[in-house]
Amino acid sequence: MRCHLVSSRWGVDVGDQKPHPLTVGMIVPSGGPEADYYGFEEAAAGRLRFYLTISRVGGDPGNDHDPESLKQTARTDWLVEAAARLGGFRLDAIEWACTSGSFVLGRRFAEEQTAVLHEASGIVAGSTSLAFASACAAIGAKRVAVLATYPRVVTGLFLDFLAEFGLVATEVRSLDLPSGWEAARLSEEYIDEQVAALPIVGADAVLIPDTALPTFRFIERLERRTGLPVLTANAVTVWDALRLAGASWTVPGYGLLLSGS
């Protein structure tokens, strides 16, 4: 984690009269999303700074997509513990940057996670799963095709979560990976093939959950292939962070959601 103390929110710092970026704390459960987040930060050209902190993960590195492991990953005390390590920074927002660790126990618990983070830190908080629902609402998507890295039972929990927001899955493909570490190693070509094989007739958008899967390099290519908005876990997480932090700008090159198109 990079240590760059900021003394104010987006505005001016006493003495140098230079604008400071929006600052967002990202609580992540494992590796995978770093290139997406830091690459986007660079593309934002000084308007944004991410601070990453690691939260504990249930199970072991080989089975962290197991439902019982995910229930441990979802523990609010572990999230608060991770958020406390960001206490030296003045943040505009905090994101629990994990899809499965925020949907595994349903909508009410996902909302409890962000409420607990807000209460503990005094900072507005969001999560990846809630961001999926908000992003779908923002683009008017009600019927979605889903490509999930998870085992089928966990993919089913994600579909149940979406249903709590009135979202209907038109087609679903599970890649049956037992761990986020395996998802992080998937190639762009493999994801291309899986999306190409996903029936999308009748869908308003394509959803690809799992923050461990880096996607920013090829979101736009997938959107050209499908003709639909492609909402990936890291894209909705960053979009939600910017929304909560009050950003009034967008960044081109990262898909319809983040470009504001």
BAFI-3210 file (N, C-alpha, C; in Angstrom, 3 decimals, decimal comma, padded with zeros to 6 digits):
// residues 261
n [1|2|3|4|5|6|7|8|9|10|11|12|13|14|15|16|17|18|19|20|21|22|23|24|25|26|27|28|29|30|31|32|33|34|35|36|37|38|39|40|41|42|43|44|45|46|47|48|49|50|51|52|53|54|55|56|57|58|59|60|61|62|63|64|65|66|67|68|69|70|71|72|73|74|75|76|77|78|79|80|81|82|83|84|85|86|87|88|89|90|91|92|93|94|95|96|97|98|99|100|101|102|103|104|105|106|107|108|109|110|111|112|113|114|115|116|117|118|119|120|121|122|123|124|125|126|127|128|129|130|131|132|133|134|135|136|137|138|139|140|141|142|143|144|145|146|147|148|149|150|151|152|153|154|155|156|157|158|159|160|161|162|163|164|165|166|167|168|169|170|171|172|173|174|175|176|177|178|179|180|181|182|183|184|185|186|187|188|189|190|191|192|193|194|195|196|197|198|199|200|201|202|203|204|205|206|207|208|209|210|211|212|213|214|215|216|217|218|219|220|221|222|223|224|225|226|227|228|229|230|231|232|233|234|235|236|237|238|239|240|241|242|243|244|245|246|247|248|249|250|251|252|253|254|255|256|257|258|259|260|261]
n.u [000,841|000,567|001,905|000,731|000,087|-002,764|-004,064|-006,487|-009,810|-010,987|-009,966|-008,138|-004,803|-003,366|-001,062|000,115|-001,789|-002,727|-004,916|-006,287|-006,571|-009,593|-009,973|-009,922|-010,559|-009,845|-010,964|-009,729|-009,973|-008,056|-005,399|-005,333|-007,023|-005,301|-003,891|-005,989|-007,107|-004,939|-004,127|-006,381|-006,350|-004,028|-004,911|-006,815|-005,430|-004,356|-006,652|-007,642|-006,998|-006,192|-006,229|-005,193|-006,175|-005,821|-008,196|-009,097|-009,447|-011,773|-011,446|-008,989|-006,309|-007,022|-009,756|-011,425|-013,766|-015,725|-018,939|-019,105|-016,582|-016,766|-018,681|-017,198|-015,285|-016,963|-017,335|-018,176|-016,579|-014,011|-013,882|-014,052|-011,707|-009,822|-010,439|-009,648|-006,924|-006,661|-006,883|-005,102|-005,429|-007,188|-010,169|-012,495|-014,339|-015,113|-014,681|-015,884|-014,328|-015,218|-016,982|-018,295|-017,961|-019,682|-022,235|-022,905|-024,502|-026,847|-029,001|-029,746|-027,695|-025,495|-026,054|-025,883|-023,135|-021,964|-023,134|-022,047|-019,330|-019,450|-020,351|-018,218|-016,070|-016,899|-017,072|-018,506|-019,633|-019,381|-020,080|-019,032|-021,083|-023,469|-022,906|-023,129|-025,926|-026,703|-025,413|-026,682|-029,246|-028,648|-028,038|-030,338|-030,731|-032,451|-032,665|-030,243|-027,279|-025,094|-021,741|-019,953|-017,208|-017,420|-018,077|-021,062|-023,003|-022,373|-022,611|-025,350|-026,150|-025,395|-027,194|-029,564|-029,184|-029,182|-031,826|-033,170|-033,130|-034,786|-033,681|-033,290|-031,845|-031,021|-029,382|-026,862|-023,528|-021,295|-017,962|-016,868|-014,688|-012,728|-011,472|-010,508|-007,908|-007,380|-009,120|-007,862|-005,828|-006,857|-006,893|-007,181|-008,031|-009,371|-011,554|-012,760|-013,588|-015,449|-017,380|-018,195|-019,514|-021,727|-025,125|-026,921|-029,285|-032,053|-031,009|-030,081|-027,611|-024,277|-023,008|-020,103|-019,019|-016,664|-013,989|-011,367|-010,726|-009,033|-010,097|-010,079|-008,547|-009,862|-012,600|-013,916|-013,539|-015,105|-017,581|-017,903|-018,030|-020,386|-022,306|-023,512|-023,689|-020,990|-020,632|-018,284|-016,837|-014,752|-015,124|-017,718|-017,217|-015,263|-016,720|-018,827|-017,374|-016,416|-018,858|-019,858|-017,884|-018,304|-017,463|-017,300|-016,550|-015,511|-013,774|-012,477|-012,284|-012,705|-015,051|-018,676|-019,951|-018,016|-017,120|-019,230|-020,910]
n.v [-001,189|002,174|005,031|008,074|010,877|012,916|016,167|017,326|017,204|016,929|019,877|022,593|022,588|023,943|026,404|025,315|025,530|023,659|021,368|018,557|015,009|012,971|010,593|007,167|004,376|001,003|-002,052|-005,141|-008,696|-010,441|-011,071|-009,772|-007,584|-005,390|-004,284|-003,306|-001,291|000,479|001,118|002,467|004,586|005,925|006,669|008,497|010,780|012,305|012,979|011,143|008,880|005,699|003,687|000,668|-001,973|-005,052|-007,524|-010,223|-013,633|-016,247|-019,834|-021,497|-020,651|-022,298|-022,811|-020,574|-019,781|-021,355|-021,676|-021,648|-020,715|-018,178|-016,988|-016,503|-014,728|-012,610|-011,450|-008,801|-007,754|-008,341|-006,745|-004,181|-004,202|-004,238|-001,791|-000,052|000,162|002,066|004,389|006,529|008,114|010,661|009,980|009,921|008,012|004,550|001,292|-001,992|-004,151|-006,666|-009,201|-011,791|-011,959|-010,052|-010,620|-013,126|-013,627|-012,394|-009,532|-007,918|-008,385|-007,495|-004,780|-004,265|-004,667|-002,405|-000,397|-000,850|-000,413|002,301|003,368|002,717|004,096|006,626|007,344|007,399|004,350|001,569|-001,472|-004,150|-005,920|-004,521|-002,404|-003,542|-003,812|-001,101|-000,050|-001,424|-000,344|002,299|002,244|001,305|-001,447|-004,469|-007,109|-009,557|-011,113|-013,487|-014,138|-016,026|-016,608|-018,424|-021,516|-023,456|-023,395|-021,071|-019,173|-019,370|-018,145|-015,541|-014,942|-015,087|-012,895|-010,781|-011,009|-010,016|-007,359|-007,105|-007,938|-009,952|-012,932|-013,797|-015,599|-017,829|-018,605|-020,647|-020,809|-022,449|-022,204|-022,823|-020,872|-017,435|-016,882|-018,523|-017,415|-014,989|-015,650|-016,180|-015,908|-013,174|-014,062|-016,421|-015,464|-013,958|-016,057|-017,337|-015,359|-015,041|-017,432|-017,142|-016,903|-013,988|-012,897|-010,914|-009,837|-006,980|-006,223|-007,467|-009,246|-009,671|-011,010|-011,040|-009,701|-010,535|-011,078|-009,466|-006,980|-004,586|-004,063|-005,123|-004,600|-002,835|-004,144|-006,424|-005,218|-004,254|-006,694|-007,853|-005,876|-004,775|-003,151|-004,013|-005,086|-005,396|-006,778|-005,158|-002,837|-001,903|-001,515|000,537|002,534|002,902|003,772|006,251|007,533|007,612|009,160|011,567|012,329|014,267|013,689|011,621|008,743|007,900|004,859|002,626|001,230|001,473|002,148|003,423|005,422|007,059|007,094]
n.w [000,000|-000,901|000,692|001,051|002,435|002,661|003,095|002,791|001,335|-002,100|-003,365|-002,141|-000,928|001,926|001,281|-001,129|-003,092|-004,929|-006,539|-004,808|-005,142|-005,328|-002,784|-002,148|-000,175|-000,607|000,334|000,031|-000,574|-001,533|-003,950|-007,374|-008,404|-008,542|-010,800|-012,358|-010,673|-010,093|-012,663|-013,615|-011,843|-012,712|-015,282|-014,571|-014,167|-011,917|-010,544|-008,786|-006,118|-004,981|-002,027|-000,933|001,218|002,951|003,700|005,915|004,755|004,475|004,834|002,795|000,476|-001,642|-001,635|-001,384|-002,589|-001,602|-000,112|002,767|003,452|002,312|003,926|006,189|005,128|004,745|007,235|009,382|011,434|010,585|008,338|009,451|010,932|008,824|007,604|009,592|009,273|007,401|008,667|008,855|006,672|004,914|003,727|000,993|000,394|001,081|-000,160|-000,018|-001,681|-002,979|-004,497|-004,010|-001,243|-000,409|-001,380|-000,389|001,860|001,263|000,444|002,690|004,555|003,084|002,967|005,661|006,079|004,767|006,258|008,804|008,263|007,622|010,047|011,720|010,620|009,873|007,262|004,037|002,641|000,381|-001,512|-003,676|-004,609|-004,006|-005,632|-008,180|-008,356|-008,177|-010,423|-012,517|-012,224|-012,842|-015,580|-016,597|-016,828|-016,610|-017,246|-017,369|-018,648|-017,284|-016,587|-014,560|-012,387|-010,372|-008,462|-009,174|-007,114|-005,699|-007,695|-007,959|-005,561|-006,112|-008,177|-006,708|-005,060|-006,949|-007,763|-005,571|-006,081|-008,169|-010,555|-013,416|-014,519|-017,708|-019,038|-017,853|-017,044|-015,385|-014,334|-012,502|-010,700|-007,837|-006,369|-005,904|-006,591|-008,734|-010,589|-011,018|-012,699|-015,185|-018,728|-021,094|-023,573|-022,952|-021,458|-023,467|-025,176|-023,522|-023,132|-025,768|-026,113|-024,576|-024,520|-025,362|-026,126|-025,506|-023,209|-021,242|-020,401|-019,771|-017,073|-015,147|-012,442|-009,629|-008,217|-008,258|-010,830|-013,291|-015,560|-016,953|-019,211|-021,354|-021,421|-023,210|-025,639|-025,232|-025,057|-027,648|-028,955|-027,929|-028,125|-025,962|-022,693|-020,587|-017,452|-015,147|-012,114|-011,021|-012,479|-011,706|-009,029|-008,952|-010,278|-008,428|-006,216|-007,147|-007,512|-004,855|-003,712|-004,875|-007,443|-010,419|-012,944|-015,719|-017,101|-020,162|-022,155|-020,587|-020,804|-021,111|-018,678|-016,972|-018,614|-018,832|-020,998]
ca.u [000,000|001,371|001,622|000,787|-000,893|-003,412|-004,554|-007,835|-010,531|-010,815|-009,979|-006,775|-003,983|-002,832|000,314|000,537|-002,872|-002,930|-006,049|-005,980|-007,480|-010,500|-009,238|-010,821|-009,987|-010,347|-010,728|-009,705|-009,763|-006,935|-004,807|-006,036|-007,529|-004,382|-003,597|-007,169|-007,283|-003,846|-004,166|-007,437|-005,864|-003,137|-005,701|-007,567|-004,525|-004,233|-007,948|-008,067|-005,966|-006,676|-005,439|-005,654|-005,885|-006,223|-009,028|-008,910|-010,241|-012,128|-010,932|-007,588|-006,199|-007,560|-011,218|-012,064|-015,090|-016,669|-019,898|-018,772|-015,425|-017,226|-019,373|-016,147|-014,748|-017,959|-017,477|-018,055|-015,458|-012,809|-013,890|-013,724|-010,278|-009,084|-010,672|-008,899|-005,573|-006,724|-007,216|-004,180|-005,717|-008,490|-010,802|-013,814|-015,223|-014,522|-015,370|-015,593|-014,113|-015,342|-018,349|-018,861|-017,972|-020,758|-023,565|-023,094|-025,574|-028,028|-029,042|-029,789|-026,368|-024,626|-026,331|-025,340|-021,685|-021,612|-023,563|-021,055|-018,123|-019,698|-020,422|-016,897|-015,089|-017,450|-016,898|-019,501|-019,074|-020,127|-019,515|-019,124|-022,386|-024,436|-022,559|-023,737|-027,334|-026,809|-024,989|-027,770|-030,306|-028,185|-028,085|-031,657|-030,682|-033,290|-032,412|-028,790|-026,561|-024,067|-020,584|-019,397|-016,055|-017,654|-018,811|-022,475|-023,799|-022,094|-023,267|-026,768|-026,324|-025,320|-028,467|-030,552|-028,925|-029,696|-033,284|-033,675|-033,218|-035,647|-032,900|-033,542|-030,758|-031,518|-028,458|-025,835|-022,445|-020,386|-016,669|-016,601|-013,363|-012,876|-010,708|-010,229|-006,547|-007,474|-009,762|-006,888|-004,905|-007,543|-006,408|-008,162|-008,551|-010,337|-012,774|-013,360|-014,267|-016,601|-018,405|-018,708|-020,390|-022,826|-026,278|-027,251|-030,557|-032,988|-030,313|-029,770|-026,205|-023,537|-022,378|-018,986|-018,592|-015,381|-012,955|-010,053|-010,522|-008,764|-010,878|-010,118|-007,871|-010,651|-014,037|-014,453|-013,582|-016,265|-018,778|-018,029|-018,427|-021,761|-023,233|-024,175|-022,797|-020,392|-020,383|-017,413|-016,776|-013,883|-015,709|-018,806|-016,625|-014,666|-017,832|-019,529|-016,467|-016,445|-020,189|-019,954|-016,917|-018,772|-016,758|-018,121|-015,820|-015,430|-012,525|-012,749|-011,441|-012,976|-016,410|-019,779|-020,274|-017,018|-016,940|-020,421|-021,587]
ca.v [000,000|003,383|005,954|009,463|011,546|014,088|016,977|017,834|016,554|017,623|021,301|023,103|022,350|025,212|026,681|025,018|025,908|022,647|020,500|017,213|014,039|012,183|009,484|006,046|003,186|-000,250|-003,236|-006,269|-009,949|-011,209|-010,436|-009,820|-006,335|-004,261|-003,649|-002,544|-000,095|001,429|001,591|003,467|005,755|006,653|007,257|009,637|011,921|013,135|013,284|010,026|008,051|004,536|003,078|-000,710|-002,675|-006,445|-008,118|-011,667|-014,471|-017,534|-021,009|-021,396|-020,124|-023,208|-022,988|-019,373|-019,617|-022,227|-020,830|-021,482|-019,822|-016,822|-016,429|-015,968|-013,553|-011,542|-010,984|-007,345|-007,374|-008,383|-005,560|-003,030|-004,341|-003,807|-000,364|000,699|000,395|003,251|005,511|007,649|008,849|011,312|009,324|010,382|006,843|003,227|000,211|-003,394|-004,542|-008,116|-009,534|-012,932|-011,660|-009,108|-011,142|-014,497|-013,705|-011,678|-008,067|-007,265|-008,430|-006,606|-003,418|-004,170|-004,508|-001,015|000,437|-001,032|000,291|003,740|003,706|002,581|005,014|007,949|007,587|006,709|003,055|000,753|-002,797|-004,539|-006,480|-003,425|-001,597|-004,188|-003,446|000,331|000,183|-001,881|000,662|003,523|002,103|000,806|-002,883|-005,298|-008,492|-009,608|-012,365|-013,555|-015,028|-016,030|-017,490|-019,228|-022,777|-023,216|-023,049|-019,673|-018,409|-019,326|-017,128|-014,242|-014,743|-014,788|-011,510|-009,905|-011,087|-009,138|-006,017|-007,177|-008,246|-011,298|-013,488|-014,457|-016,705|-017,911|-019,567|-020,740|-021,375|-023,473|-022,067|-022,878|-019,829|-016,194|-016,916|-019,125|-016,423|-013,942|-016,144|-016,415|-015,052|-012,389|-014,894|-017,358|-014,711|-013,684|-017,264|-017,602|-014,355|-015,352|-018,593|-016,805|-016,336|-012,683|-012,415|-010,513|-009,229|-005,548|-006,049|-008,664|-009,083|-010,573|-010,775|-011,498|-008,662|-011,137|-011,157|-008,155|-006,891|-003,248|-004,002|-005,648|-004,338|-002,226|-005,167|-007,253|-004,452|-004,270|-008,049|-008,159|-004,777|-004,486|-002,756|-005,116|-004,637|-006,320|-006,472|-004,016|-001,637|-001,362|-001,082|001,857|003,460|003,193|004,579|007,615|008,073|007,916|010,211|012,825|012,700|014,862|013,446|010,239|008,377|007,078|003,694|001,560|000,738|002,439|002,598|004,350|006,560|007,902|007,116]
ca.w [000,000|-000,972|001,789|000,624|003,275|002,087|004,207|002,546|000,256|-003,377|-003,068|-002,156|000,246|002,395|000,923|-002,489|-003,990|-005,956|-006,219|-004,353|-005,751|-004,518|-002,172|-001,901|000,433|-001,171|001,145|-000,896|000,144|-002,075|-005,118|-008,645|-008,964|-008,410|-012,086|-012,749|-009,857|-010,258|-014,041|-013,701|-011,114|-013,621|-016,361|-014,021|-014,303|-010,724|-009,917|-007,953|-005,502|-004,254|-000,970|-000,762|002,460|002,814|004,736|006,047|003,866|005,053|004,142|002,433|-000,892|-002,652|-001,597|-000,845|-003,183|-000,909|000,606|004,184|003,489|001,987|005,093|007,037|004,447|004,862|008,621|009,502|012,296|009,769|007,470|010,290|011,230|007,635|007,406|010,604|008,782|006,540|009,530|008,701|005,444|004,837|002,593|000,556|000,340|001,289|-000,871|000,234|-003,073|-003,068|-004,901|-003,286|000,180|-000,080|-001,703|000,071|002,863|000,805|000,372|004,006|005,176|002,305|003,427|007,022|005,961|004,466|007,389|009,872|007,844|007,749|011,473|012,326|010,034|009,601|005,831|003,224|002,238|-000,564|-001,763|-005,079|-004,939|-004,038|-006,809|-009,343|-008,383|-008,464|-011,809|-013,381|-012,154|-013,496|-017,038|-016,970|-017,122|-015,758|-017,633|-017,508|-018,861|-016,235|-016,682|-013,208|-012,174|-009,180|-008,534|-009,478|-005,936|-005,368|-008,751|-007,593|-004,517|-006,787|-008,863|-005,662|-004,643|-008,013|-007,750|-004,502|-006,662|-009,333|-011,754|-013,927|-015,314|-018,912|-019,281|-016,812|-017,250|-014,237|-014,687|-011,474|-010,089|-006,387|-005,687|-006,613|-007,120|-010,069|-011,460|-011,340|-013,721|-016,458|-019,806|-021,834|-024,654|-022,380|-021,149|-024,773|-025,632|-022,661|-023,441|-027,101|-025,999|-023,669|-025,228|-024,786|-026,667|-024,456|-022,063|-021,306|-020,038|-019,372|-015,762|-014,857|-011,061|-009,071|-008,294|-008,489|-012,272|-013,893|-016,806|-017,542|-020,502|-022,470|-021,311|-024,430|-026,681|-024,953|-025,399|-029,111|-029,350|-027,519|-028,368|-024,687|-021,593|-019,842|-016,082|-014,414|-010,682|-010,740|-013,083|-010,877|-007,755|-009,170|-010,576|-007,172|-005,390|-007,671|-007,213|-003,427|-003,390|-005,444|-008,676|-011,476|-014,173|-016,152|-017,756|-021,343|-022,389|-019,623|-020,960|-021,086|-017,323|-016,445|-019,514|-018,743|-022,293]
c.u [000,878|000,951|001,824|-000,289|-001,462|-004,090|-005,945|-008,497|-010,294|-011,007|-008,569|-006,087|-003,355|-001,377|000,656|-000,542|-003,056|-004,107|-005,579|-006,991|-008,534|-009,725|-010,220|-010,045|-010,648|-009,977|-010,831|-009,395|-008,569|-006,387|-005,668|-006,402|-006,522|-004,140|-004,772|-007,241|-006,179|-003,758|-005,225|-007,018|-004,931|-003,919|-006,507|-006,717|-004,559|-005,532|-008,376|-006,856|-006,639|-005,684|-006,008|-005,248|-006,488|-007,069|-008,794|-009,868|-010,522|-011,585|-009,445|-007,512|-006,778|-009,061|-011,951|-013,388|-016,116|-017,635|-019,561|-017,543|-015,854|-017,972|-018,368|-015,548|-015,670|-018,043|-017,242|-016,900|-014,142|-012,733|-013,516|-012,240|-009,438|-009,229|-009,872|-007,480|-005,508|-006,950|-006,292|-004,435|-007,080|-009,169|-012,151|-014,816|-014,410|-015,354|-014,914|-015,546|-014,077|-016,785|-018,926|-018,929|-018,977|-022,140|-023,902|-024,230|-026,767|-027,957|-028,968|-028,409|-025,384|-024,812|-025,829|-023,824|-021,311|-022,033|-022,550|-019,761|-018,282|-019,705|-019,035|-015,922|-015,587|-017,388|-017,950|-018,883|-019,996|-019,485|-019,768|-020,503|-023,469|-024,176|-023,118|-025,205|-027,516|-026,447|-026,061|-028,912|-029,913|-028,264|-029,413|-031,680|-031,530|-033,104|-030,932|-028,318|-025,361|-022,998|-019,868|-018,229|-016,359|-018,151|-020,314|-023,290|-023,588|-022,689|-024,759|-027,057|-026,252|-026,631|-029,577|-030,417|-029,469|-031,222|-033,895|-033,783|-034,067|-034,932|-033,083|-032,362|-031,348|-030,680|-027,364|-024,794|-021,527|-019,094|-016,159|-015,197|-013,503|-012,245|-010,553|-008,836|-006,529|-008,115|-008,767|-005,948|-005,569|-007,047|-007,536|-008,819|-009,611|-011,651|-013,500|-014,187|-015,535|-017,730|-019,030|-019,702|-021,618|-023,995|-026,722|-028,568|-031,516|-032,344|-030,065|-028,298|-025,604|-022,840|-021,287|-018,501|-017,222|-014,298|-011,563|-009,712|-010,259|-009,389|-010,731|-009,482|-008,771|-012,154|-014,595|-014,508|-014,792|-017,561|-018,981|-018,513|-019,909|-022,773|-023,995|-023,187|-022,282|-019,986|-019,550|-017,308|-015,922|-014,434|-016,814|-018,267|-016,028|-015,747|-018,552|-018,673|-016,479|-017,778|-020,300|-019,029|-017,292|-018,053|-017,736|-017,477|-015,832|-014,089|-012,841|-011,843|-011,719|-014,420|-017,452|-020,054|-019,302|-016,761|-018,126|-021,188|-023,024]
c.v [001,241|004,364|007,381|010,207|012,768|014,855|017,532|017,022|017,331|019,113|021,825|022,785|023,680|025,343|026,388|025,324|024,922|021,763|019,131|016,242|013,542|010,981|008,394|004,900|001,944|-001,396|-004,443|-007,557|-010,748|-010,486|-010,571|-008,463|-005,195|-003,535|-002,814|-001,222|000,927|001,948|002,657|004,749|006,589|007,352|008,463|010,885|012,873|013,442|012,240|009,320|006,933|004,153|001,691|-001,248|-004,067|-006,886|-009,621|-012,434|-015,797|-018,683|-020,899|-020,943|-021,032|-023,345|-021,747|-019,047|-020,589|-021,364|-020,612|-020,592|-018,380|-016,182|-015,880|-014,700|-012,348|-010,917|-009,480|-006,941|-007,424|-007,169|-004,308|-003,039|-003,846|-002,308|000,477|001,000|001,553|004,522|006,705|008,496|009,508|010,842|009,963|009,239|005,595|002,224|-001,144|-004,047|-006,054|-008,429|-010,628|-012,697|-010,603|-009,622|-012,448|-014,647|-012,822|-010,168|-007,409|-007,256|-007,547|-005,161|-003,207|-003,971|-003,047|-000,076|000,350|-000,312|001,799|004,162|003,691|003,655|006,446|008,324|006,801|005,460|002,341|-000,615|-003,177|-005,072|-005,412|-002,526|-002,216|-003,776|-001,972|000,630|-000,278|-000,873|001,911|003,440|001,535|-000,664|-003,653|-006,784|-008,620|-011,025|-012,361|-014,578|-014,957|-016,999|-018,573|-020,650|-022,492|-022,796|-021,590|-018,759|-018,286|-018,296|-015,722|-013,943|-014,421|-013,339|-010,541|-009,870|-010,207|-007,693|-006,007|-007,472|-009,718|-011,740|-014,242|-015,673|-016,658|-018,950|-019,498|-021,398|-022,363|-023,406|-022,025|-021,705|-018,588|-016,162|-017,550|-018,157|-015,365|-014,355|-016,382|-015,433|-014,264|-013,237|-015,863|-016,646|-014,331|-014,879|-017,534|-016,604|-014,635|-016,510|-018,323|-016,222|-015,028|-012,126|-012,116|-009,883|-007,747|-005,275|-007,410|-008,370|-010,130|-010,288|-011,384|-010,437|-009,235|-011,187|-009,768|-008,084|-005,572|-003,176|-004,418|-005,433|-003,796|-003,239|-006,076|-006,516|-004,374|-005,641|-008,283|-007,097|-004,357|-003,882|-004,008|-004,582|-005,698|-005,861|-005,244|-002,729|-001,057|-000,870|000,318|002,890|003,868|004,053|006,027|008,289|008,489|009,068|011,557|013,265|013,252|014,651|011,953|010,005|007,496|005,856|002,501|001,090|001,814|002,996|003,671|005,534|007,517|007,978|006,602]
c.w [000,000|000,104|001,316|001,381|002,562|003,205|003,975|001,460|-001,026|-003,146|-003,127|-000,842|000,644|001,972|-000,519|-003,527|-005,146|-005,571|-005,762|-004,940|-004,773|-004,002|-001,745|-001,273|-000,136|-000,243|000,222|-000,133|-000,342|-003,295|-006,363|-009,212|-009,045|-009,726|-012,571|-011,991|-010,098|-011,692|-014,228|-012,990|-011,994|-014,722|-015,879|-013,901|-013,102|-010,012|-008,896|-007,361|-004,711|-003,158|-000,713|000,597|002,361|004,003|004,782|005,137|004,552|004,225|003,894|000,984|-001,966|-002,661|-001,096|-001,523|-002,586|-000,096|002,078|004,363|003,264|003,157|006,103|006,431|004,638|006,254|008,741|010,412|011,531|008,847|008,256|010,644|010,047|007,416|008,389|010,148|007,790|007,355|009,402|007,475|005,529|003,562|002,270|000,497|000,646|000,505|-000,336|-001,137|-003,211|-003,441|-004,009|-001,785|000,570|-000,467|-000,993|001,070|002,521|000,959|001,745|004,665|004,416|002,740|004,852|006,985|005,726|005,593|008,536|009,522|007,993|009,214|012,108|011,858|009,885|008,132|005,066|002,622|001,264|-000,685|-003,210|-005,436|-004,982|-005,243|-008,082|-009,464|-008,754|-009,917|-012,788|-013,387|-012,932|-015,015|-017,519|-017,334|-016,112|-016,029|-017,997|-017,826|-017,921|-016,600|-015,344|-013,111|-011,145|-009,475|-008,671|-008,262|-005,550|-006,439|-008,464|-006,516|-005,117|-007,511|-007,863|-005,199|-005,687|-008,000|-006,671|-004,969|-007,937|-010,629|-012,131|-014,775|-016,499|-019,271|-018,232|-017,227|-016,036|-014,682|-013,638|-010,883|-008,564|-005,649|-006,555|-007,206|-008,509|-011,052|-011,907|-012,460|-015,075|-017,517|-020,448|-022,916|-024,135|-022,052|-022,439|-025,256|-024,822|-022,920|-024,803|-027,061|-025,128|-024,466|-024,565|-025,316|-025,517|-023,247|-022,314|-021,026|-019,742|-018,053|-015,578|-013,444|-010,785|-009,288|-008,510|-009,975|-012,841|-015,284|-017,552|-018,922|-021,659|-022,338|-022,620|-025,580|-026,484|-025,298|-026,909|-029,593|-029,094|-027,928|-027,132|-023,698|-020,886|-018,476|-015,371|-012,959|-010,400|-011,337|-012,207|-009,545|-007,894|-009,448|-009,287|-006,261|-005,846|-007,360|-005,755|-003,035|-003,998|-006,700|-009,703|-012,839|-014,488|-016,838|-018,954|-021,407|-021,489|-019,676|-020,738|-019,694|-016,846|-017,342|-019,479|-020,040|-022,168]
res [m|r|c|h|l|v|s|s|r|w|g|v|d|v|g|d|q|k|p|h|p|l|t|v|g|m|i|v|p|s|g|g|p|e|a|d|y|y|g|f|e|e|a|a|a|g|r|l|r|f|y|l|t|i|s|r|v|g|g|d|p|g|n|d|h|d|p|e|s|l|k|q|t|a|r|t|d|w|l|v|e|a|a|a|r|l|g|g|f|r|l|d|a|i|e|w|a|c|t|s|g|s|f|v|l|g|r|r|f|a|e|e|q|t|a|v|l|h|e|a|s|g|i|v|a|g|s|t|s|l|a|f|a|s|a|c|a|a|i|g|a|k|r|v|a|v|l|a|t|y|p|r|v|v|t|g|l|f|l|d|f|l|a|e|f|g|l|v|a|t|e|v|r|s|l|d|l|p|s|g|w|e|a|a|r|l|s|e|e|y|i|d|e|q|v|a|a|l|p|i|v|g|a|d|a|v|l|i|p|d|t|a|l|p|t|f|r|f|i|e|r|l|e|r|r|t|g|l|p|v|l|t|a|n|a|v|t|v|w|d|a|l|r|l|a|g|a|s|w|t|v|p|g|y|g|l|l|l|s|g|s]
***
